[in-house]
């Protein structure tokens, strides 16, 4: 089927969030730099960013290969061997009850696998989030 069921996969975000937390707690950041921001501040990249990106992109792409997906981090990897996420979430199912199937072409998922990386490197984890935004027909 070319449609996407309303039971949307939210589990990759939860899994990515746990992994980001675990990497920070173990001090396994493997921090690099993507360069400087427009303000001249270092723009760090950590193992948390990369692992979260892989979980989110692979999870969504494995479940929905035709999905349009945009991630802040850019890395192409195979989804072979990736277990698809659970496709059930009652809140989303309730919202989409009247239209349980949406065309994949109408959906774009925007991902920031680790928002506030600088704060993450400084242990200010209360500001850190893993984000996925689902837009249907641009909304």
KAGI-V547061 format. One record per backbone hydrogen bond with DSSP energy under -1.0 kcal/mol. CO is the residue of the C=O (numbers start at 1). NH is the residue of the N-H. If there is no record, write none. Layout:
co:CO nh:NH
co:CO nh:NH
//
This chain:
co:2 nh:104
co:4 nh:102
co:6 nh:8
co:10 nh:14
co:11 nh:15
co:12 nh:16
co:13 nh:17
co:14 nh:18
co:15 nh:19
co:16 nh:20
co:17 nh:21
co:18 nh:22
co:19 nh:23
co:20 nh:24
co:21 nh:25
co:22 nh:26
co:23 nh:28
co:24 nh:27
co:29 nh:47
co:32 nh:45
co:35 nh:43
co:37 nh:40
co:41 nh:37
co:43 nh:34
co:45 nh:32
co:46 nh:50
co:47 nh:51
co:48 nh:52
co:49 nh:53
co:50 nh:54
co:51 nh:55
co:52 nh:56
co:53 nh:57
co:54 nh:58
co:55 nh:59
co:56 nh:60
co:57 nh:61
co:58 nh:62
co:59 nh:63
co:60 nh:64
co:64 nh:67
co:68 nh:109
co:70 nh:111
co:79 nh:82
co:89 nh:93
co:90 nh:94
co:91 nh:95
co:92 nh:96
co:94 nh:97
co:96 nh:99
co:100 nh:6
co:102 nh:4
co:103 nh:106
co:104 nh:107
co:106 nh:137
co:107 nh:68
co:108 nh:135
co:109 nh:70
co:110 nh:133
co:111 nh:72
co:112 nh:131
co:115 nh:129
co:116 nh:120
co:117 nh:121
co:118 nh:122
co:119 nh:124
co:120 nh:123
co:123 nh:125
co:124 nh:127
co:125 nh:128
co:129 nh:115
co:131 nh:112
co:133 nh:110
co:135 nh:108
co:136 nh:139
//
